């Protein structure tokens, strides 16, 4: 994005206030400029847009009044890595609120995907469900996270 203020300068009547406003606008345009290719390839928690080392995914299957939830992780690193995961499920509806969580450890191997957790909740029409999945390295640093909101209809 190119922003110019040549009209202000060529008129020869630029006040100090107008100069600072123009400078502030140019600074804001430079700082908040968004490249459309960045939006097409958003970065995840790993910081890499092209090939994230760890990618987490939440998978849902609905059957009658059951919502089956599973987590999946894909690793594209150079060597094996020990990691941990946490899957949290919060369901709210007319019958109340329930919250469950599962966690565990996993060894990630290059180029492989693995299912890491499975659970299910009863769900009725109008209920909402928020599911969060986080993957952490052995030092507790977050490698990837996923969130999914579901509303039963």
N, C-alpha and C positions, 0 to 999 in steps of 0.2 A: 504494500500500500504506500503510495507516494502522496505526501501532503505538502502543498506549497502555499505560501502566503504572499506571492509577488505583488498582488494588487494592493496590499497594505503598504508595502515598501515603496512602490512606484508612485503612489499618491503623494508621498513626501509629508504626510501628516500622521505619522505613527506615534501615538503617545506611549509613554512608559507602560501604562496599564495594558494597552493593546498588545505591546511587545511581549509582556509576560504571559498574557492569555494565549498568544500565538505560540510561544515557546512551550507552554504547558500542553497545548493541544498536540504539538508535534511530538513531545515526549510521550504523551499518552498513546498516540498512534503507533509509535515505535515499540512501546512496551506491550501493548495489548493487541498487536498485529497477530492474527491467527492464520497460519498457512493451511489451506484446505487439505493438503496431503496429510498434515498432522491429524486432522479430524477424521480422515478416512482410515487411518491406522492408529487408533488410540493406544496409548501405553497402558500396560497393566502394572501391577505392583512390582514386577521384576525390572521395570525400567527400559525394556527393549521392545520396540514396536514391530520389528521384522521377525524375530525368532525368540519369543520369551522362553527362558530356561524351564520354568515351571508354570503349567496352566491348570487351573482347577475348574471343574464343571459340575453343576448340579443337574441331575436327571430326575424327572417326575413321570410317574405313571398313575393315572386315575382309573379306578375300577369301582363302580357303584359308589359306596360311601368310604372307600379307602384311598388314601393318597400315599403311594409308595415313593420314597425319596432315597436316592443314592448319590454318593459323591464319587468323582473320578478325578484322577490327576495324571497329567502327561508330563514327562521330563525329557528335555533335550539338552542336557548338560554333557560335559566331557567325561565325567567320572561318576561312579556311584555316590549317592549322598543319602545320609540318614536324615529323616524329617519326621515331623509330627503333624497331625491334622486335628481339627475340631469342627464338628458339624452341629449346628444349633438350629432347632425348629421351634417356632412359636406359632401356635394356632389360637385364634380368637373367634368367638362366635356367640350365638344366643345361649349355648350351654356352658359358657365360661371360657377360660383361657388355660391352655396347657403349654408347658415348655419342656423340651427334652434336649439333651446334648450328648454327643458321643465324641470320644477322642481316642487317639492311639498313635502308634509309631509305625513308620513304613520306611523301607529302603527303596529309594528311587534309582532306576537304572536307565541309562541313555536310550532314548528313542522308544521307550515303553510307556504304555498307559496302564493304570491299575484302578480297580474299584476299591474304594477305601472305607466305605461305611454304607449301611443300609438301615432304614427305619420306615415305619409307616404310622400314619395318624388317621383317625376317623374324621371325616369332614362332611359337613352338611351344607346345603344351599345357603349362601350368604356368608359362610365362614371365610376368614382370611388366614393366610399362612405366610410367614416370612422365614426363609431358610438362608442361613449364612454358613459358608464353608471357608475355612482358612487353613493354609499350609505354612508351616514354620520350619526353619532349619534347626539344627541341633543346638544353636545358640539362642533360639527364640525369635530370630528375625523373621518377619513375615515375607514369604516368597510369593504368595498368590492368595487372592481371595475372590469369592463369588457370592452374589446375593441374588435371591429370586423371591419375588412376591407373587402369591397365587390367590385368586379369589374364586371360590366355588360358585358355579351358577346353575 
